[in-house]
């Protein structure tokens, strides 16, 4: 029993020592930083302030530039021709190919409206698939809704239906945000290895598989129940 007590004491002392050491390191680091600031003359402090101000100004200019190009809001574009122009002038674009009669497109609209305001580094658009047959053919869009994720004018990825979003109609905005983050089309600050829908309790069972519905080059709804 005494031997066990002794080893516990030793462990406790080791642990306390570890904590003391790490605290000491942190304190030394802080002291060094404070000393560095104390030793700075007025010119150096002024230069530091200028650099910070320039960085802020640059960020603000970038923000204004994005807003002037239509970032910050989720917009509908009228035609295929507009699509090419919009894509050309922005580095990151998310385009939702939708159809009025497809219920799942309204769900997608709701989430994209929120994300467009939050991620102004990316342009969020929607385009009526029925009015853009050339693009749907060229981008091989078969299922509605589909999000085309376009980087530097090239389509890098697609979000087809709700398959990647937990296979449920009631996925969260965070889940879609995570999925867009996987393609690096937005600046995602969460953990990509931990999809939000994994922590959701229930999974939707209303999802209809779309594998059979892409025949003969026609476009199908992902919420269609006919076979």
Buried (B, 14 or more C-beta within 10 A) or exposed (E): EEEEEEEEEEEEEEEEEEEEEEEEEEEEEEEEEEEEEEEEEEEEEEEEEEEEEEEEEEEEEEBEEBEEEBBBEBBEBEEBEBBEEBBEEBBBBBBBBBBEEBEBBEBBBEBBBBBBEEBBBBBBBBBBBBEBEEBBEEBEBBBBBBBBBBBEEEBEBBBBBBEBBBBBBBBBBBBBBBBBBBBBBBEBEEEEEEBBBEEBEEEBEEBBEBEEBBEEEEBBBBBBEEE
